[in-house]
Amino acid sequence: MKLVSFNSGQIGLVTDGGVVDLTDLSELPPGMWPPVHMVRLIAAFDRSAVLERAAARAPIPLSAIQLDAPVRWPNKVVAFPANYRAHIEEAKAQGQLISRKAASGQGFFLKANSSLSGPRDPILVPNVQGREVHHEMELGIIIGKRGRGISASDAPKHIFGFTCLLDMVVRGKEERVMRKSFDTFCPIGPWIVTADEVADWTDISLSLYVNGELRQRATTRDLIVDIGRMVEMASSVMTLEPGDVIASGTPAGVAPVIAGDLVKIAIDGVGSMTLNVEADPRGDDPVWHAGEKDGAI
Ligand code: MN
């Protein structure tokens, strides 16, 4: 199944004819704030109720709706750094690595939930002079069932599905959460594909193109911390909630994007989305221009 959020407060199922509205299954009114419709659908997921509605209702053509981030208001967005060896080598060469450890020895970080954006939204490059904004192509893992202390072998029971995810970042040495939490720095979409539709999680292929040029290509086979271990590690610290998003970490090939670029991410068996990069006049702050001595203690 492919599940979408659309029109700023509705959710639905993608069928051959378009999107079948499932907003009533969330038991929340369309457009309600906070937009937790998908989180509630996932938390009380009832496959037969979804199929029943899909059979009874006329689909809306995809061209007639605006797709949003499939999960708009999760409890958290967990992200794994340095999770492909080739990317660690490239980051070392570029002097970007904060820690010399891989995710297996470094753990994870969080991105602000408000950095999530959807498949029709542009990526906004903040007006921070002298800094590069890089794309990181990642698999987004959507949690289905609450859990704490989940073992890697039990992880599949807690995974609802997958989505395309870009972990955008301002390069530099400031706190990672600040550099990675600008609005629109976590595009996800175009939908969530339920886990049952992805045959082999250990070999999912991902590709990223900028202006039609291949920049990143990888498979989950090369992950250092695999999907089961990501769930195990994150849930050793925090209760994972339905709708939580886990970003897998990026392979080699990260590079800058600038206003006017077109970024396409494609994940086999999941989907693809193409995003415009636009300039945002906001975002500057003295912290980005502080010298080595500023803030010294
Ligand atoms: Mn990343």
Boltz pocket constraint, residues with backbone or C-beta under 6 A from the ligand:
constraints:
  - pocket:
      binder: B
      contacts: [[A, 79], [A, 80], [A, 81], [A, 136], [A, 138], [A, 167], [A, 247], [A, 249], [A, 250]]
      max_distance: 6.0
